[in-house]
Amino acid sequence: MAEIAPLTPLRFDLSKLPGGLSDVVAPPYDVIDDAQKQALKARHSNNVVRLILPDGEGDARYGEAARVLGDWRDQGVLVRDNEPAFYRYDQTFLPPDGGKTGITRRGFLALVKLHPFSDRVVLPHERTLSGPKEDRLKLFRATKTNLSPGFMLYRDPRGELEAPLESGHVVTEFATADGIHHVLAKVTARDAIRAIVDGVAKSSLLIADGHHRYETALRYRDEVGAAAGTESRYFMVFLVNGDDPNLVVFPTHRHVHSLASFSFDDLTTRAADTFVVRALAAGISAEAATRELAVAGKVGPSFCVLAKGGRAALLTLRGDVDLSKHPTLGDKPEVLRKTDVAILHGGVLEALLGITPEMQAAKSNIWYAQDARGASAELEAGKGQALFLMNATPVGQVRDVAEAGEVMPQKSTFFFPKVLTGLAIHTLDPERTVAR
């Protein structure tokens, strides 16, 4: 099914980085605001943010990225690896929900052969927007380089790839300012590479993060055609075992704003037709509300709505409701009607608050937040009208939806931590071939 290959990437020359790789790596481009961009640029003159979010106005900035990339290659800042390898990548972190026990997520960087979604080899789980794809395509064209990895999940319930991945030798390890410890190890043994290739080939691949980047790579491949060489037919990806218990998904909460009118009482009254509505203690903290929500989630699809003034209520889908007859959820496939996020978007945001699917896609009335406590404080300070706290969407549910050929609403999953950019760079050189 899935076809992967080892990388022979460009990498930062560690001998020229006294402070280590932490000085030149960056989070994915789409989570970097202007303040963080400036901080990354100030950290080191060769920080990869200068490539993924180049300076300049309009389309000139893509040419600037190409110029900087060329300079770094000429100066030996970026050098070509001398042998194909998979790169095992471990991230050890404390969960963002306040947990005190460290978790290590293990995956590896590899090349994945590009397939259109219709082939059902690579499976998306959410819709994408045209704007980000156009931006990344212009960067692909200018640099002829895949700068940022996607993030995909394969199936390995028995952990058969753990041993070949363990064979890698550590290249570098470092910590980032967010407290995450990173270890990069190079897997070069032929038997290990073959075992990894064969193991992933048994599975389809689920996109966890980076839908825009994958679709951009597909479009670029089709644009340049067969004459571009084999590198353009592969996309750089961070691959993780979707059956690994250390793969943690956290919720993304919905902050509703700019409605012409909003009444907490009206919402909870009308919601009672579909949900068991239970008022929570006035002034309940976000932490306490999420604990209540976690318990309710074991009974059925649930979410918690908060409004200014410390008002809060827990909504749990009623067991006697037939969602196939619901006015907005009835036309959704059954696999989607089992997910909290689809029920919230169709059964509450659309049906009760009038936020149409088009408005949801445009994010005209929704902000997304990972920090429940921070979002609750913003609500009390007057930002927005209501906050919907969510449970995390289980990975198994995400895969069920994707394998059924369906997609979930935007921001249905939050895989933590983000995968750094700058660990390896995959060129799209027409003169180069991929080691298979």
C-alpha positions, 0 to 999 in steps of 0.5 A: 500500500504505502511506499516509503523511502529513506532520505538523503537530505540537506541538513544543518552542519552541526560543526558550525552551530556551537549552540546546537540545532535548537538555534536554527529549528522552528515550529511549523510555519502555520503556528508562527506569529510575527513576534515569534518569527522575529524572535527566531530570526534573532536567535540565529542568522541561519534559523530556518524561519528565514526559509519557511516565512521569508521576508519581503513583500508579495511574491518577492518573498519566495525569491528571497527564500530561494536566494537564502537557501542558495547562499546557505548551500554555497556557504556550507551551512546546509550540507548533503547527507552522504548516505540514505537513512531514516531519521528516528525522532524522539520528543519527550514532553509534559502534556499541555493539559498540566500533566506532570509525567513526561511522555516520549513520542517516537517517530521517524523522518522518511519520504512517502511516495505521493498518491492522490487521495482517490487512491486511498493510500494516503488518507486525509481527515479534514478539509483544507483552505485554498489560501495556505496551499497557494502560498506553499506552492509558490514556495515549492516553485521558488526553492524546489525544496520540501522544507517542512515535513508532514505528519502521518500515522501508520498501523503497527499494533504489535510494535514490530518497527520498534527494534529496527528504529532502535538500531539508529545512532544518535546524531544530536539531542537538544532542548527547545525553549518550551521544555521539550527534549529532542533526539535525532538518530540516523538509521542506516543498516540495510536490514533495518531500512528494509524492515521499516519499508516492509512494515509501513507497506502493510498500512495506509497512511493517515495524515495527522497534520500537514494536509496543506503541505501534502496537497501542495506537494501533489500539485507541484508533482503534477505541475512539473511532470515526469521530467522533474525526476523522482525526488518530486514524486516523494514528500518528506514526512514524520511517521508515527505508529498510530497504535502507540499509546504514547501518541497523545491527542489533545482537544481543540476548543471552540470560542464563538464570537461576533454573532448578532445575538447570543443567549446562554439560556436560549441555547441551553433550552433549545439544546435540550431537544437533543442533549441532556443539559446539566448546569455546572456550578457558577464560576466553575474553573476550566480545569474542573469543567474539563474533568466533568467533561471527561467523565461525561464523555464516557457516556456519550458525545459531550461538550461543555459550554461556558458564557461570561459571568461564570455560567456553564453547562454540560451537554451530552447527547441523549440516548433516545435521539435518532441523529439520522432524523436530525435536521442538520446532522441527518445527512451526515454519514453515521461514522461522523455522527459518532464524533463529538466535534461533528455533533457540535458543529452540525447540531449546535453551531449550525442548528442552534447558533446559525453558524453555517458550514461556510461560515465555519470554514471561513472561521468568521465566528470561531476562534480555536484554542488549545488552552482551556484555562486561557480561553476561559479567562479571555471569555470572562475578560469580554472576548467572544460570546461562548466557549465550547470545551471539547474532549480529544478525538480518539485516533481510532475515530479519526482513522474510522472517518478517514477510511470511510472516505469522510472528513471532519471539521477543521481543527478536530485534532491537536497532536502534541507536540508539533514537529520541528522544521529544520531537522532535514530538508528534502530537495526536489532536484530533477538530477537526483533520484530517491534511494529505494 
